[in-house]
């Protein structure tokens, strides 16, 4: 019988309270010589290429226009009937 390589955690050890995960602030936004730490999720949004941002924006515009057209047609149908 082999022993596990990693021992299980001590059940009586007090839990470490962490307000925020320091690993989330490994990214920096630099403007004018000032480095501002930003969370990872925001860094992933900022790093999206410009063309992908444009495609997402245009998809949102098209979706909004389709929803508005359907709402207008339903409104005219309800008003006419």
N, C-alpha and C positions, 0 to 999 in steps of 0.2 A: 504494500500500500504506500503510495507516495503522498508527500505533504504538499499543500498548495504553496505556490511561490509567494503569494501575497497574503499576509495574515489579515483576518477580519478585523474591522474597527472595534475599538473598545466600546462596549455599550454604555459604560458609565462616564465616558469623557463628555465634558460640556460642549454643546454645539457652538461653533464659531459664528457669531452674528456679524453679518456683512451688510452694510447699507446698500452698496452698489458694487458690482463686479468690476474690479480694476482692469480686468482683461478687455472690457468693452471700450476702454479709452486708449487704445493703442494707435488710433488714427488722429491726424492733425489736419486742420484746415488752415492754410497759410495765406494771409492777405496783408500786404504792407509791412512785411517783416515780423508779423505777430503770428505765433503758432497757437491756435485754439484747439484744445482736445475735444474731439467729437466722438459720440458712440459709434459702434461698428455698424449698426443698422443705417445710420445717417450717412456714413462713409460709403456704404454700398449703393445708396441712392445717388450720391454725388458723383460716383465713378461711372455711372451709366453713360455710354457714348451719346453724343448729340443727336445722331440720326435715330437712335432707338428712342430717345426722348421725344423727338418729333413724330415718330410713328405712333407712340402711345398717345400723344396729344391729339393727333389726327383721328385715331380710332375713337377717342372720347368725343370728339366733335361729331363724327358720323353717328355714333350711338345716340348722342343727344338729339341730333336732327331726326333720327328715326323715331325716337320716343316722342318728340314733339309732334311729328306728323301723325302718329297713331293717336295721340291725345286730341289733336285737332279734328281728325276724322270721326273719332268717337263723339266728340262734342257736337259736331255738325249733325251726326246721326241722331243723337239724343234731342237736339234742338228741333230738328226737322220732324221727328216722329211724334 
